[in-house]
Amino acid sequence: MTPNPLAKLDQAIDLQLSQLSTSFRFILDVTPIDAEDVKEAFLAGDVVEPTFTYREYIIDPEVLQTVLHSIDVGRVQDTTVASLLRNKHRELDLQLSMLRCRNSADFRNLSIELFGGVHNDLLTAAESILERVEPAPWAGERLTAEQFLALANEELDYYRELEPDVDIHAEVRHDSTGVMVSDNLLIIGPETLVAANRANALVQHEVGTHLVTQVNGSHQPLQVMGTGLAGYDETQEGVAVLSEIAAGELTASRLRQLAGRVVTVHRMLVGHTFRECWEGLVDDGFSRGGGFTTVMRVFRSGGLTKDACYLRGLLDLLDHLRHGGEIDAFFLGKFSLQDLPLIEELNARGVLHEPVILPRWFDSSAGRDRLDAAAHLTDPVDLIQGEAA
């Protein structure tokens, strides 16, 4: 193995932050374990304003925050690494503070600080999408959780053939809903149904982007690039939606979903109730069940604004590409567009390694051609492919 070029002290502090990052499961810990049961009761009219149940913490967030506060990032010697690790330390502090006040107004305020809110230009873009893109209810084949797991495992096998030591996995978990990635694991809720015409796009989103960058980042001398540098979520989700475009499967329904998430975050922040937000989505043409899931994601744990970052990250990355930027560097690990200059500097200095694996969706001429075409579009509605394109 190539020796780590960072000073031993910098490596130690990086390792401490990386290990602390993996000692709790932020998205899992803020996601209800009874969402499907509550959804059924809500849609039946038995519940007006739903409440949810959450999993027990593996380690008390207060304990983890005490450990975090003992890590002195001010001692990091490399100035670029110091800037990145200071921001990561602050992000972890915010996440742990959110876990400590789960299901409270403070959670929502901290979420705005961590993930941002909804600026006027983003809201305008989202509302324009909902106004101009007609709802397209899906009446085709759907894959069950087990069928989607099989598809995901085929994709994982593709990467294992490229690099046998790749440590990524997928499983159906009964304490989860939907599809999400936590560290090196793709988690599928047992009630998950995936539209067949969107299945490959979802695989490329979760496996070909989130898990691939986790693998590449975990092999960097800077370990936190595997768990994610501060603010990485927005750019990660933007790259992941680009993977759906590269796969040729960014459908009208998917674009409306991303816009619906933005609008719902905005409605929550201006004071609408869960039911009012749900009714608003139904009025916007969303299905009753799909609308519930979108609102649940936004209202979980007291108000999580993260879902606005999918469309925001996509639009920012398309603007980056349109102005001559590239996305190759984003396969080095998990980091934000804002930190790209710092990552490029570390790469130019030889601090970082080349990616262990490249996403299948990027490592194909068809995928790159679709990305090139998308980079020249200024209207998000023109990105729609396949269904109702």
TORROTI-812868 format. One line per 2 residues: number of its first residue (from 1); for each residue x negated, y negated, z negated of C-alpha. Coordinates in Angstrom, 3 decimals. Layout:
% TORROTI-812868
NUM	X Y Z; ...
This chain:
% TORROTI-812868
1	0.000 0.000 0.000; -1.091 -3.580 0.695
3	-2.140 -5.321 -2.541; 0.340 -7.878 -3.843
5	-1.079 -11.324 -2.953; 0.647 -13.073 -5.857
7	-1.096 -13.805 -9.137; -0.455 -11.201 -11.833
9	1.474 -13.668 -13.982; 3.702 -14.627 -11.031
11	4.316 -10.947 -10.309; 5.255 -10.321 -13.932
13	7.789 -13.174 -14.063; 9.230 -12.158 -10.697
15	9.584 -8.574 -11.952; 11.291 -9.720 -15.141
17	13.885 -11.735 -13.191; 14.392 -8.941 -10.679
19	14.956 -6.334 -13.378; 17.308 -8.612 -15.260
21	19.275 -9.175 -12.038; 19.899 -5.437 -11.717
23	20.838 -4.952 -15.385; 24.357 -6.259 -14.791
25	26.856 -5.988 -11.915; 28.269 -9.451 -11.460
27	30.818 -8.815 -8.695; 31.945 -5.514 -10.211
29	32.249 -7.103 -13.639; 34.493 -9.923 -12.397
31	36.705 -7.667 -10.241; 39.860 -6.089 -11.756
33	40.024 -2.341 -12.214; 43.839 -2.309 -12.020
35	44.377 -4.487 -8.931; 46.373 -1.861 -7.019
37	48.781 -1.217 -9.913; 49.311 -4.942 -10.478
39	49.794 -5.461 -6.746; 52.564 -2.863 -6.669
41	54.343 -4.491 -9.617; 53.931 -7.987 -8.162
43	55.303 -7.067 -4.746; 58.226 -5.268 -6.398
45	59.136 -8.478 -8.224; 58.347 -7.094 -11.673
47	55.514 -9.578 -12.281; 55.645 -13.341 -11.707
49	52.096 -14.362 -12.591; 49.801 -11.323 -12.702
51	47.163 -10.578 -15.312; 44.364 -8.108 -14.724
53	42.164 -5.712 -16.656; 38.378 -5.683 -16.318
55	35.696 -3.100 -17.024; 33.625 -3.162 -20.187
57	30.163 -4.674 -19.866; 27.249 -2.251 -19.832
59	25.194 -4.814 -21.777; 26.649 -7.821 -23.564
61	26.016 -10.927 -21.382; 24.918 -12.861 -24.475
63	22.136 -10.317 -25.022; 21.032 -10.609 -21.402
65	21.112 -14.406 -21.608; 18.844 -14.266 -24.655
67	16.402 -12.148 -22.656; 16.650 -14.560 -19.715
69	15.849 -17.555 -21.906; 12.665 -15.795 -23.053
71	11.343 -15.710 -19.464; 9.152 -18.781 -18.964
73	9.324 -19.584 -15.237; 7.382 -22.759 -15.939
75	4.220 -20.635 -16.075; 4.457 -19.505 -12.428
77	1.289 -20.604 -10.632; 2.261 -20.592 -6.954
79	4.235 -23.806 -6.403; 6.520 -22.365 -3.695
81	7.246 -19.228 -5.697; 7.765 -21.372 -8.791
83	10.489 -23.378 -7.039; 12.272 -20.205 -5.905
85	12.060 -18.528 -9.315; 13.209 -21.631 -11.208
87	16.339 -21.740 -9.080; 16.888 -18.001 -9.553
89	16.536 -18.382 -13.322; 19.197 -21.100 -13.289
91	21.523 -18.982 -11.126; 21.231 -15.999 -13.463
93	21.993 -18.292 -16.383; 25.171 -19.458 -14.613
95	26.244 -15.897 -13.786; 25.772 -14.716 -17.350
97	27.605 -17.783 -18.664; 30.492 -16.905 -16.340
99	30.583 -13.349 -17.660; 30.636 -14.657 -21.215
101	33.745 -16.730 -20.478; 35.542 -14.344 -18.138
103	39.259 -15.164 -17.843; 38.970 -18.777 -18.972
105	39.017 -22.262 -17.444; 35.268 -22.482 -18.056
107	34.757 -19.540 -15.684; 36.319 -21.503 -12.838
109	34.236 -24.615 -13.553; 31.037 -22.567 -13.606
111	32.079 -20.873 -10.372; 32.294 -24.259 -8.663
113	28.800 -25.037 -9.926; 27.482 -21.683 -8.669
115	29.354 -21.159 -5.388; 30.678 -24.637 -4.632
117	34.217 -25.713 -3.850; 35.861 -26.596 -0.534
119	34.727 -29.752 1.244; 37.080 -31.559 3.617
121	35.321 -30.453 6.815; 35.496 -26.787 5.800
123	39.164 -27.107 4.805; 39.947 -28.805 8.114
125	38.248 -26.001 10.031; 40.138 -23.333 8.065
127	43.522 -25.035 8.478; 42.871 -25.465 12.195
129	42.196 -21.744 12.566; 45.422 -20.825 10.780
131	47.421 -23.278 12.893; 46.002 -22.185 16.249
133	45.444 -18.444 15.832; 48.669 -16.472 15.813
135	49.050 -13.705 13.217; 48.391 -10.301 14.751
137	49.802 -7.574 12.471; 47.813 -4.376 12.859
139	49.885 -1.384 13.937; 47.080 0.941 15.007
141	45.097 3.665 13.287; 43.649 3.113 9.823
143	40.790 4.986 8.208; 41.143 6.279 4.668
145	38.458 5.664 2.050; 36.956 9.107 2.678
147	36.959 8.607 6.450; 35.268 5.237 6.087
149	32.748 6.790 3.685; 31.864 9.339 6.361
151	31.341 6.537 8.895; 29.157 4.615 6.443
153	27.078 7.709 5.706; 26.435 8.165 9.426
155	25.033 4.639 9.480; 22.932 5.294 6.388
157	21.522 8.417 8.061; 20.503 6.270 11.050
159	18.361 4.091 8.774; 16.991 7.080 6.858
161	15.734 8.499 10.145; 13.911 5.227 10.781
163	12.506 5.113 7.252; 12.905 8.299 5.128
165	12.220 6.444 1.865; 15.183 4.084 2.300
167	17.107 4.177 -0.988; 20.677 3.186 -0.103
169	23.868 5.096 -0.808; 27.661 4.961 -0.476
171	30.438 6.386 -2.621; 34.158 6.172 -3.331
173	34.665 4.848 -6.863; 37.983 4.979 -8.655
175	37.217 1.907 -10.766; 36.899 -0.317 -7.695
177	39.044 -1.837 -4.952; 38.235 -2.647 -1.343
179	34.691 -2.377 -0.022; 31.696 -4.076 -1.628
181	27.946 -3.739 -2.076; 26.324 -3.746 -5.501
183	22.518 -3.569 -5.407; 21.677 -0.566 -3.177
185	25.151 1.005 -3.311; 28.138 0.643 -0.993
187	31.261 1.046 -3.137; 34.631 1.960 -1.599
189	37.891 1.795 -3.540; 40.005 4.975 -3.266
191	43.058 3.103 -1.913; 41.047 1.396 0.831
193	42.468 1.498 4.355; 40.305 0.118 7.175
195	41.681 -0.786 10.599; 39.976 1.482 13.121
197	39.174 -1.424 15.439; 37.355 -3.134 12.559
199	35.578 -0.141 11.034; 32.256 -0.528 12.843
201	32.213 -4.270 12.135; 32.701 -3.570 8.427
203	29.891 -0.985 8.497; 27.565 -3.513 10.143
205	28.632 -6.155 7.609; 28.066 -4.028 4.517
207	25.388 -1.536 5.572; 23.707 -3.283 8.513
209	23.397 -6.590 6.666; 23.796 -6.372 2.881
211	22.077 -3.017 2.373; 19.425 -3.544 5.053
213	18.342 -6.869 3.540; 18.364 -5.267 0.095
215	15.940 -2.620 1.354; 13.683 -5.154 3.060
217	13.749 -7.566 0.144; 12.948 -4.853 -2.396
219	9.777 -4.036 -0.431; 8.513 -7.631 -0.582
221	5.799 -8.750 -2.998; 8.465 -11.144 -4.297
223	10.916 -8.632 -5.781; 13.822 -11.024 -6.273
225	14.210 -11.110 -2.488; 15.819 -7.687 -2.893
227	18.284 -8.695 -5.590; 18.767 -12.105 -3.980
229	17.267 -15.557 -4.424; 19.468 -18.383 -5.717
231	22.387 -19.275 -3.463; 21.838 -16.339 -1.138
233	25.514 -15.307 -1.052; 26.676 -17.943 1.414
235	23.957 -17.233 3.972; 24.203 -13.475 3.437
237	27.913 -13.537 4.155; 27.299 -15.770 7.154
239	24.742 -13.318 8.559; 27.124 -10.452 7.801
241	29.912 -12.113 9.800; 27.391 -12.685 12.610
243	26.875 -8.911 12.543; 30.604 -8.492 13.204
245	30.247 -10.789 16.218; 27.222 -8.802 17.411
247	29.320 -5.635 17.099; 32.007 -7.246 19.275
249	34.675 -6.902 16.586; 35.381 -10.344 15.137
251	39.140 -10.135 15.603; 41.809 -12.792 15.284
253	42.989 -11.185 12.043; 39.477 -11.293 10.581
255	38.943 -14.957 11.462; 42.346 -15.791 9.954
257	41.347 -13.852 6.835; 38.175 -15.935 6.414
259	40.204 -19.121 6.890; 42.895 -17.900 4.497
261	40.266 -17.389 1.804; 39.075 -20.988 2.158
263	42.617 -22.378 2.017; 43.424 -20.231 -1.030
265	40.320 -21.403 -2.899; 41.352 -24.996 -2.157
267	44.921 -24.405 -3.316; 43.732 -22.817 -6.541
269	41.375 -25.703 -7.252; 44.109 -28.318 -6.787
271	46.334 -26.509 -9.275; 48.542 -24.053 -7.396
273	49.562 -20.939 -9.305; 48.825 -17.389 -8.169
275	52.370 -17.002 -6.838; 52.310 -20.366 -5.088
277	49.043 -19.437 -3.371; 50.508 -16.074 -2.377
279	53.674 -17.666 -1.022; 51.525 -20.116 0.920
281	49.641 -17.290 2.617; 52.849 -15.445 3.449
283	54.173 -18.667 4.984; 50.903 -18.845 6.949
285	51.678 -15.450 8.487; 49.760 -13.093 6.204
287	51.310 -9.804 5.136; 52.634 -9.635 1.591
289	50.069 -7.017 0.577; 47.156 -8.658 2.348
291	48.095 -12.016 0.901; 48.089 -10.565 -2.614
293	44.595 -9.131 -2.158; 43.245 -12.460 -0.902
295	44.740 -14.384 -3.826; 43.589 -11.748 -6.328
297	40.003 -12.134 -5.080; 40.185 -15.900 -5.606
299	41.949 -15.839 -8.999; 39.972 -12.937 -10.494
301	38.364 -13.537 -13.875; 39.754 -17.079 -14.083
303	38.969 -18.393 -10.602; 36.133 -17.290 -8.308
305	35.336 -19.717 -5.485; 32.874 -17.360 -3.761
307	35.300 -16.431 -0.980; 35.027 -19.886 0.584
309	31.401 -19.125 1.432; 32.144 -16.603 4.210
311	33.449 -19.166 6.689; 31.113 -21.877 5.411
313	28.084 -19.602 5.794; 29.151 -18.560 9.286
315	29.642 -22.129 10.498; 26.329 -23.266 9.008
317	24.427 -20.400 10.644; 26.062 -20.982 14.018
319	24.990 -24.612 13.744; 21.481 -23.391 12.864
321	21.419 -21.192 15.991; 22.903 -23.920 18.163
323	20.026 -26.217 17.239; 17.382 -23.684 18.212
325	17.049 -21.790 14.949; 16.700 -18.026 14.762
327	17.962 -15.432 12.311; 15.034 -12.976 12.359
329	13.624 -14.369 9.108; 16.865 -13.578 7.260
331	16.067 -9.852 7.517; 13.071 -10.329 5.206
333	15.392 -10.294 2.196; 18.286 -12.125 0.574
335	17.940 -15.916 0.462; 19.772 -19.068 1.466
337	19.506 -21.126 4.632; 18.378 -23.988 2.404
339	15.359 -21.918 1.298; 14.377 -20.902 4.842
341	11.469 -23.421 5.021; 10.019 -22.010 1.786
343	10.377 -18.430 3.015; 8.779 -19.344 6.345
345	5.881 -20.947 4.450; 5.332 -17.811 2.362
347	5.539 -15.704 5.507; 3.019 -17.897 7.342
349	0.635 -17.582 4.371; 0.858 -13.794 4.543
351	2.617 -13.486 1.196; 5.585 -11.597 2.681
353	5.762 -8.330 4.624; 7.534 -7.604 7.879
355	10.996 -5.999 7.453; 10.964 -2.263 6.788
357	14.004 -1.826 9.031; 15.961 -4.047 11.391
359	19.765 -3.979 11.534; 21.099 -1.779 14.300
361	23.393 -4.624 15.396; 20.424 -6.949 15.913
363	18.109 -4.348 17.403; 20.246 -3.990 20.550
365	20.489 -6.046 23.721; 24.304 -6.105 23.636
367	24.324 -7.425 20.083; 21.810 -10.153 20.863
369	23.711 -11.179 23.982; 26.884 -11.615 21.908
371	24.991 -13.700 19.357; 23.477 -15.869 22.090
373	26.940 -16.485 23.519; 28.385 -17.301 20.075
375	25.575 -19.776 19.386; 26.776 -21.942 22.277
377	30.350 -22.187 20.988; 31.494 -25.165 18.942
379	35.071 -24.014 18.226; 35.357 -21.100 15.740
381	38.531 -19.903 17.512; 36.421 -19.129 20.603
383	34.527 -16.542 18.549; 37.487 -14.140 18.544
385	36.784 -10.799 20.204; 38.859 -7.706 20.868
387	42.281 -8.017 19.267; 44.208 -11.017 20.624
389	41.019 -12.508 22.083
